Amino acid sequence: MDDVKFKTLWEKLLNNSEDIRYTYKPSETFSDKNTIVPQDATDTFSSKDTISPENSKETFSDNKTITSSENPEKEKAYTKTKIEVPLDTKQDYTDLKEINRGGMGIIYQARQKKLKRDIAIKKMLSDKGKEKFLAESLVNAYLEHPNIVPVHEIDTNDEGEILLAMKFVQGISWKDLLYPKTKEQQDRSAEYNLEGHLGILLNVCNAIAYSHHKNIIHCDLKPENVMIGEFGEVLVMDWGIAVDLGSREDEVKETRTFKNTEINHPMGTPCYISPELAEGRGKDISYATDVYLLGGILYEIIYKRPPHQGNTIWKVLLSAREGNMPPFDESVPYELRSVCKRALQGNMGQRYQKVQEFQKAIQDYLAHRQSIIISDKAKKILTEGENLFEIQEKLKEINFSVLYNKLLQAIAGFDQSLELWQENVEAQQGRDQARIEFAKVAFLNNDFGLAKAQLEETTSSIEVTELFNRIEFARLQHENISKKWKFYFRLAIIIIIAFLLVIIRLSTTYKF
């Protein structure tokens, strides 16, 4: 897709959104470095009706300006699928109390008289998104899973408004746990460390693995669409733009939502979306699409910001479209970084192809957590040893026994870490570095055998080879010097003995 078409498609969505205005005013900070994500970038877009912008221009980058066509080519219809649900008007809900409101509808807490329980009622604000609303209802009802909010029924009220009755969940959105604002949210957020958030993500993976089993792709996974219940239950919400990859062979073919092959418009939340969603490549939507979104959530758990960043909505969208890899740093364990990077590959073929693979990688990381903790401690000890060695070298007052002890502690720590997890790359690299440092200290102390013994246990590299050769050369020099001293020492002994013999002989001669 060329830049003009990409920009035109997104302009239509932005212009046609009832609750999102076509502005670029930053309103939310996601990092300590004040990286700004526009409000538009955190909202979900999906539309079948389009409005063509007139003579609009927007800069996609610092050196390239894209101009939309004055007479853009008329786009194909968003979908050919007709979503229909038979409805009646029997009322069973009382005491409706509004608890949330969005661009498409209102959510109420209500009382279901027949079963004497509280439920949630979602009501459309207008008929404009009727098919989307019905599709979400049918998909939600189709996916019966502990981590997906149960749907009780769909109905109409006396005014003919469509109502969706769901389980009433008392809790907090995952987004509010990550970015708490109120005192209550802050208290709840304090209960979750990295492992706690990864536990939530694994539960989300359970729900998505099940939906994929049913050939349903969510397409809008983000913390805002996950609810954490009062007792820790995790529920995936908002299946409004989910797509169907086709009915399973063992099921009756029924229309619930739009087929992926019918999607020809961008959709999703800009700061999370995958390249195929950003360009509206419906035929490319697959299980790997949701894997990308899960990778984006993992990135946000780690760094407290979404994967796609920019000062304007267009920079965010361009980053998503090109599949730009967000920045990573080494403060995060190597294994977790690797999982996140693979999930966020712009090339679909390079991602995990199934949610279960992504989930297993996170579970492996958690299982290896103790190994990583021990490795991190050993790394700190190694750093202390390196710094101490550097200081003592400058002062020319080296305490070899202290350095030996510190570096041996680091080596032992890395060994223990690798006993728990042999494939711990950081522990392998740390142990090699500790052995190299130990060899340098031993070399300086003329403990050539000790230095060589450490290097022989180290993974081969140019640095190791060069250091080994230097040590061997120094050892040979030291041996040559030792041989010379031994020769001179023996010669001196012989001279002394000869001198004594001469003295003795002279003494004997003098007596006679």
ABEGO torsion letter per residue (X at the ends): XBAAAAAAAAAAAAAABAABBBBABBABBABAAGBBBBAAAABBBBBABBBBBBGBBBBABAABBBBBBABBBBBBBABABBBBBBBBABBABBGBBBABBBAABBBBBBBBAAAGBBBBBBBBABAAAAAAAAAAAAAAAABBBAABBBBABBBBBAAGBBBBBBBBBBBBBAAAAABBABAAAAAAAAABBAAAAAAAAAAAAAAAAAAAAAGBBAGABBAAABBBBAAGBBBBBGAAABBBAEBBAABBBBBABBBAAABABBBEBAAABBAAAAAGBAAABBAAAAAAAAAAAAAAAAAGBBABBEABAAAAAAAAAAGBBBBBBAABBAAAAAAAAAAABABAAABBABAAAAAAAAAAAAAAAAAAAAAAAAAAAAAAAAAAAAAAAAAGBBBAAAAAAAAAAAAAAAAAAAAABAABAAAAAAAAAAAAAAAAAAAAAGBAAAAAAAAAABBBBAAAAAAAAAAAAAAAAAAAAAAAAAAAAAAAAAAAAAAAAAAAAAAAAAAX
